[in-house]
């Protein structure tokens, strides 16, 4: 049985996005779909949006709680993006003139620094 998520409101969005970008595989944030199936066995594939943690949420959730959860996750994703951009800028500044690293010193989130 496996599921996947692409929703920014998902608790595991960042982990699922990493697997999707790095390995080009759908993921629920913890397990890639290709790794969740055993060859020759029956597989249950959820088509609806569902991350690995969705099954632990209560069945009856009021709209306010769901909206709050989505807003908090979206804010965390936005903050992660800002931190990543700042880290890239710092890496670029550090590379120029310090003698440490140099051209092609490494890769940070898919960009050579």
Protein Blocks (a to p, Z undefined) as FASTA:
>chain_A
ZZddfbfkbmklmmmmmmmmmnopacehlacfklmpcghiacdddfbdcdfklmmpcfbd
cfklmmmmmmmmmmmmmmmmmmmmmmmmmmmmmmnonlpgiehkbceehiaZZ
